[in-house]
Amino acid sequence: MSTEPARPATSSTPTMRPAQVLQAISGLMAAMFVVLVSSTVVATPMPRIMSDLNGTNTEYTWVLVAAFLSMTVSTPIWGKLADIFNRKLLLQLALAIFTVATVAAGFAGQIGGATHEGGASWLIGWRFVQALGTGGLMALGQVVIADIISPRERGKYMGIMGAVMAVGQIGGPLLGGVIADSWGWEWCFFVCAPIAVVAFVMIQATLHVSDIRRKVKIDYLGAGLIVSGISILLIWISLGGKTEDTGGFPWDSTNSIVLVSIGAVLTIAAIVTEFLVEEPIIPVRLFAQRTFALASVASVAVGVTMFGTSVFLSQYLQFARGLTPTDSGLATIPMVIGSMAGAVGVGQAISRTGRWKPFVIGGSVALLAGLALMSRIHYDTDIWSVWLNMFLLGLGSGVLMQNLVLVTQNSLPATQLGAGSGAVTFFRSLGGTVGVSVLGSVLGAQVGDRIKDGLSALLEKIDPTLQVPSLLVDNPDCADSVDALGTGAVPAVGQLCEPVRTVVESSYGDSIAFLFLLVVPLAIVTFLCVCFLPNLPLSRKTAAEQIEEELGAELAALEPAERGGEGFRELVETGQIVLPEQTGTGKRGDRR
């Protein structure tokens, strides 16, 4: 008896009108916004938080390291899970993990009574869990959009998503300063919980994605090696080159050598494992595909720019320009506008024209120009010039952040969409994590040396009558400022006397400009990678339709004499096709 071709488990998704698409992804956009705001809202009040918790410099460092570490290593795993399990359920799980951890972190001030003993450790632990949810939402958001929107139409919606992400990431520190000053830093954690609950309900009510059912082998060994190897290397990068009082160690210390050796061995083992297993977490073989390889490399520089600018621009505006946390947040609005213009405007243009490469190349040029111009700023650079540079940085990041994922998704088989998207997001997060850690170490050394040299120059001129530095004779109020800087801690810039304040502002301004100069070569690499991306036309089919087409093509290729043979049985056994007539006693595909 002949066997009828079986239907794939995934069915086509009907074409949706723009209003229906916006309704479907509204909950997703709300979730992404609340996650990015919650992740960055504590950046501004973090010194106050750790002071209230009586935290050490080591614990302060680990609050930052734990979040970056957890988000980075979990992203590819979430992406792979999206190829295996129901994507909507995974999205809600990631949001639930994030919300619970965020609220729990807000209770750090209630731990340990009046002394808050253990409060900092509580905060570190829940920040680690919180970032697990962040990694999930960063990876899954891209995949879910691909599931319901074709690449040709995806640009404008990913542009909207990119604008939401940019506003959340850049606006978070501003909101954090306002909340901490008005209600107390605990509300930086609590305020987003109601929005997260609303987003969860909206996802349940509006988002409908196909349930891809297929049997898989989960790569537990690869996942373990990736998490452990990358984690150890990130810890090494984050803590290396720092002093012991901040929880770090010199680069040439025993701790450094042991960590980098173990991390390198585990990472190499992970790469070998990913080559050998059937269902790798990060499909290493995808690097043989030109688009995936080039987009992954380009994403590293985008990650450094995204995460680095949000961290170091805030320091430039507060320490080099003397702005308050709230004012420094307001001063980043040009970058927000640039990000929104790049994400939304270019996304719309790509969807209308079907052409993506000229826009992506233009975005890489804007990013390169913004970084090059920011490398020339000083503490007294005209603020309008700084705002223009920030706009270019935002414009370049906004264009590249989402569209590199779009181009990658357009080139991947639909069955590897989750793993591929997760991998690109992973490299972006990895670039940001490594970049912030390395650039932070460089900044610390640069600022320290420049302040030391600046103070020495101020104090070297001695008053011949009193035999004390002329600075202290002419400006008696500078004695406290000099003593404060001698402790290694930088007080509020506004509390420093004018000559010393100029030294501090100049030191931070020139040091942060040097950081932007260090990132310029990465931006050049991004430009070259984008130029060499294959100019493939954008597909008009959703991921669900592509999966159905791929599996349907495999069935159509089987000649009648082969149906029931080895090839057919393999498709059935691996779950790539599901026979409606299958029973518990046998498979119809086994009949000859």
N, C-alpha and C positions, 0 to 999 in steps of 0.2 A: 504494500500500500504506500502511495506517495505521501510525502510530508509537505504540508503547506508552509511557506516561509513564515517564520514567527515575527511578531511585531516587537520592536525594541521596547524596553521598559519606559522610555521617555517619549512623550508625545509632543507634537508641535505646539508652540505657544502662539495663539492668534495675534495678529498685528494689533498693537495698542496705539491709541491716539495719544498725542503729547500730554493732554490733561490726565489720561489714565496712567501714563508712565510716571508723571510727577506725583500723582496720588500714591502709586505703588512704592515709590522710593522716598516718600516724605518721612516715614518712620526711620528709614535708614539714614537720611540726612540729619534728622534730629539726634539719632544715636551718635553719629560721627561728631557732630558739633559738641555734644555734652561730654564726650570722651576726651576730645582734644582740649576743651576748656578746663575740664577737671584735671587733666595731666599737666597743664601749664599754669593754672591759676595760682599754684603755690610757689612759683618761681620767685615772685617779688617778696612775699612775706617769709620765705624760708629762713633767713637769718633770725627773725624774731621768733619763729616757731622753735628752732633749735635752742635759742636762748631760754625760752620759757620752759623747755623740757630738760634744761641743764645738760644738753647733749654735748659730746666732745667733738673735736674736729674730725676724728675718725668716723664717728656716727654721721656727721654732716655729709662727709664724702659718700658714705654708703647709702644715704637716702637717694642721692643722685644716681649712683652706680647701679643700685638694685632695680630702679625703674627702667633705665636704658637696657640693662642686661636682660631682664625678663621679656621686655617687648621684642628685642631683637631676636633672641633665640626661639621664641614661640611663633613668630610670624610664618616661617616656612611650614611648620607643623600644622598650623591652622589651615594654611593653603592646601596642603595635601589632604587633610580631613575633608575639605570642601569637595574633593573629587570622589569621596567615599560615602559620606553621610548627607543627610538632608541639610541643605545650606541655610535655610531659614531657621531651623532648630539650632544649628551651630551659632548663628548670628545672635539669637536670643540668649543662648548659653553664655557667650562672650560678654554680652551686655549685662547679664545678671551677675557674673563674676566681678565685672568692673564696679557695678553699683554697690554690691555688698562690701567689697574691699574698700571703696572710697568712703563709705559711711563709717566703717570700722576704723579707718585711719583717723577720722575726725575725732575719735574718742581718746586719742593718744594723750591729751591733756588731763584725762581723768585717771590715768594709770599711775600708780605709785604714790597716791596721796599728795601731800604738800610738796614733797621733794621730787615728785614725778619720776621716781626711779623705775627704769624699764620702759618709760614712755617713748624714748627715742627708738629703742629696739622694736617696740610695738609698731611704731610708724614705719620703720624700715621693712618689717615683715609684710605689712599690708600694702605698702607701695609695690613690693615685688608681685603680690597677687593682683593688684590693680592693673599693673602693666601686662599681665597675662591676658586680661580682657582687652586691653588696648591693642595688643598684637593681633588678637582675633578679629577685632572690628576693622583694623587697617587692612588685613588680608582679605577678609570675607566680603567687605563692602564692594571691592572691585569685581569680585567674582559674581556676586548677586546681580550687579548691574549688567554684566555680560550675559547673564542667564536670560534676561528679559528684553535686552536692547541689542540690536545689530551694531557692528563696528561703525557702519556708515552713520547711524543715528546716535551712536554712543557718545561722540565727542561733545555735543552740547550738554548732555546730562552729566557726563564726567566733569565738564567745565563747571557746572553749577556745584557739583560735589567738591571740586577743588577749591572753589571760592568759599564754601562753608568751612572746609578744613583750614584754609588760610586765615579766615577771620577768627576761628576758634583757637588756632595755635598762636597767632600773634596778639589777639585781643585778650587771651587768658591772663597774661601778666598784668595788664592794665586793670582788669576786673579784680585780680587778687589784691592789688594795692588798695583799691577802694573798699573792698569787703573787709580786709584786715584792719583798716583804719576806722571803719564805721561799726562793724558788728563783732570783730574778733576773728582770729585766724581759723578757728574751728569751722566757721561757716564757709570757708573756702572749700571744705570737703562736703558739707551738708547741702549747700545751695543747689547743687546739680542733681541731687537724688530725685526730686519730684519730676524734673524734666526727663531723667532716664526712665522713670516708670511710665511716663506718657509715651516716650519713644518705644518702649517695649510693647505697650498696648497697640500703638499705631502699626508696628511691624506685624503683629498678629492679625490685625484687621485688614490691612491694605496690601501686604506683600504676599504674592503667590508665585512660587517658583517650582520648577519641575523636580520631582524626586527621582534622582538617578539611582537605580537599583542594579548593583553588580557585585559579584563576589570578588574580594580582594585579599591580598596578604599584606597586613600592616607591618611596616618595617620598624619594629621595636628597637632592634640593635642600632640601625642607622639613626633613629631619633635620639637614642641615648648618647651615642657618640657625638652627634651634632651639638646637642645641648651642653654636654660636659666640655667638649673641646673648645667651642666658641666661647662658652662662659669663662673658662679659665684664661683664654687669651684676652678677652675683654677686661677681666679683672686685672690682668697684668698691665694692659694699656692704661686703664683708668687710674691705677695706684702707682705705677712706675714713675720714677722721676720726682716723687713727692717726698716731703720730710716725714719722719716717723710720727710727729705729733698730729699729722693729718691722716694717719693710717696708711701711709705709703712707704716706699723703699727706693733706694737708688737703683738705677738701671743695671749697674754691674754687681748688685748684691746677690747673695745666695738665694734669697727668696725670689728675686727676679729670674735668675737662671733656671731654677726648679720649675717655676710656673710656666715659663715660655717653652721649656722642654716638654713638659707633660701636655700642655695645650697643643703644641705642634704635633706630637705623636697621635693624640686622640683625633685631631682634625684630619690628619692624613689617613688614619684608619676609617674615619667617616667617609672620606672621598672614595676610598677603595670599596667600602661597603655599598655605597650608592651606585657604583658601577656594576656590582654583582647581583643585587637583589632585583626581583621582578617589579616591585612597587616602591621605588625610592621616594624618600621624603622630598629631597631636592633632586630632580632628574638631571644628573650631571651631563648625560648625553645631549641634553638640550643645548649645551654650549657649542655643540657642533653646528647648531643652527645660527646663522649670522645675525639675524634680528635679535634673538634672545641674548646672545653673547654681548653684542654692542649696547643694547638697552640696559643690561645689567651693569656694565662698566660705567655707562653714563649716569646711572642712578646713584652711584656712589658720590659723585660730586654734587648732585642735587641734594642728597641727604646731608652732606657737610654744610651746604649753604642754608638749607631749611633750619636745621637744628642749631648750627653755629651762630647764624645771624640773630636768632631769637635770644640766645644766651649773651653773646658779646655786644650786640647793639645796645642791650639794656645797660650793660656796664659802661659802655662809652657814653651814653646819654646821662647816666647818673654820676660817674666819676670824672669824666672828661668835660662834660658840659654843666655839671652841678645841678641837674634837674632832680626833682623828687620822683619817687617810684610812679606816682600817678601821672605826673607830667611826662615822664619818659615813655609811659605807655601811650599817651596821646601823641607823642612825637613819632611813633611808628605807624601812624595812620597812612602816610604815603605808601609804605610798603604793603599795607593791607589793600589799598586801592589798586596798586600795581598787580598784586596777586589776583584780585577779583577780575581786573581787566584782562589779564592773561588767561585765566582759567575759563571765564564765561565767554568773553569776546572771541577768543581763538576757538573754543569748543563749538560755538555757534557757526563760525566760519568754516570749520572742518566739516561739520554736518551738512552745510549748504553746498559746499563745493566738492566734497569728496576728496580734496587734496589736503594732505597733512604735512608733508615733508618741508615745504617752504616755511610753514608756521613754526615747526619744531626747530628748524635751523635758526630762524629769527629769534626764538626764545633762548637758544644757547648763546647767540651773539649778545642779547640783552643781559644775560647772566654774566658773561665774561666782561662786558663793559662796566656793569655795576660793581663787580669785584675789583676791577682795575682802578676805577675811580675812587672806591672806598679805601683802597690802599694808599691814597694820597691825602687823606683827611688828617687834620690836626685838631687840637682842643679848641682852637679859635677859628676853624673853618666856618665860613658863612653857612648858617643853618639851612638856607634855601638850597645851597649846593648839596648838603648832606641829604636833604629830603629828595632831591632829584636822583641821587645815587641809590637811595633806598627804594625809590619807585622802580628803577631798573632792575634791582635785585628781586623785588616782588614780582615784576612782570616776567622775568626769566624763569623764576621758580614756578609761578602759576602756570605757564605754558608747558613746562617740561614735566612737572610732577605727575599729572594725570595722563598726559598724552604718550609718555614713554610706556606706561602700562597699556594704554589703548593699542599702540602699535605692536607690542608684544602679544597681546591677546589675539589680535587680528592674524598673527602668523602661526599660532599654536593650534594643534588639534584640540577639539572641544573637550575631549576626555582628559586632557592635561592642562586645562585652563586654570584650575585651582592651584596646582603645584607650580605652574609657570608664573602666575600672577603673584603668588606668595613669595616665590624666589626673588622676583624683581623688587617687591616691597621689602624683602629681607635685606637685599643689598643696599637699598636706600637707608633703611634703619641702621644697618651696620656702618655705612659711611658716616651717618650722623653721630653714632655712638663713639666710633673711633676718632672722628674729627673733633668732637667736643672735648674728649679726653686729652688728646695730643695737643690741641690748640690751647686748652686750659693750662696744661703744664708749661707750654711756651710762654703764655701770658704771665703766669706767676713769676717765672724767671726774669722775663723782660721788665715787668713793672718794678720788681724788687731792685734790679740793677739800676734802672733809670732813676728811681726815687733816691737810692743811695748816692748816685753820682750827683744828682741835682742838689741834695742837701749838703753834700760835701762842698760843692761850689758856693753855696750860700754861706756856709760857716767858715770857709777858709780865709776870708778877709777879717783880720783881727783889728779891733779898735786899739790904737797905740796908747791911749790913756788908761783905759780900764782893763786892757789885755783880755778882752772877751770878744766873741764874734760881733762884728758890726751889726749883723742882722738883729741880734738881741738888744743891742743898744738903741737902734732906730725903731725897732718893733718889739717892745717888751712882751706883748701878748703872744709872740711867736714861741715862747719857751714851752708852753703847754703843747702846742702843735708839734714841735720837734720831739718832745718826749713821747707823745702819742705815736708818732711814726716810728720811733725807735723800738717800740714793742712788736712791730711787725703787723699790727692791725691798722687798717685805714678807717679813721672815724668819718662821720658825715662831712662831706667836702665843705658844706656851708659853715662848719664850725672851725675851719682852719683859718689862720691869718693869711693875708693876701699873698705874700711871697711864697709861703709853703704851699698854699692852695694852688698856685700857678705851677709849681713843680709837680704836684700830684696830678693835676689835670693834664699837663703836658705829657707826663709819663704814661698815663692811661691812653691818651689820644694817639700817641705815636706807636705804642705797643699794640693796640687793637688794629691800627692801620697795617702794621706788619703782619698780623694774623690774616687779614684779607689778602695781602700779597702772597702769602703761602698757599692760599686756595686757588689763586689764578691758574697755576699749571693744571689743576684738576678741571677747571672750567675749559681750558684748551683741549684737554682729553675728551671732555663731554662734547665739545663742538666737533671734533674730528669723528667721534663715534656716530654722532647724529648725521654728519655728512655722508658716511658710508652705509647708513641703514638702507636696506633694499626698499625701493619705493613701490611697495605692494598696494594695489587698490583695496579700499576698505570693503569688507563683505557686507551684504545687506541681510544676512541671516543671523538670528540669535544663536547663542550657544546651545539652547535646547534643540533648535532646528538642525544645527550642525551635527549634534550627537546622533539624532535620529537618522540623518543622511549618511553619516559614517557607518553606523551599524547596518543600515539598510543596504548600503553598497557592499558590505562584506557578505551579506546573505545573497544578494543578487549575483555575486561572482561565483557562487557555488553551482556547478552544473548538477542536473538532476541525479546523475550517477554518483556524484560525490556527497549528496545530502544523506546524512547518516554515516558518512565515513569519518575519518580521523579529524579533518578540518572542521566538520559540522559539530562533532562531539566536543571538540575543544571550545568552540564558541558557547555551547550550552553549559559545559562544566565550569567555565570561567565566569558565567553569569552575564556575558555580553549580549546574549539573547535569552528570552524566557519563553518557553513553549507553554501555551495555555493548557495543552492536553497532558502535561507532566503529572504523574501520580507518584505516590510514595513507593510503588513496587517497580517502577521502571520509567525509562525516558523514551518518548516516542522517537527521539533522534537516534536511538540504538537499533531501531527496526530497519531491516534491509528491504 
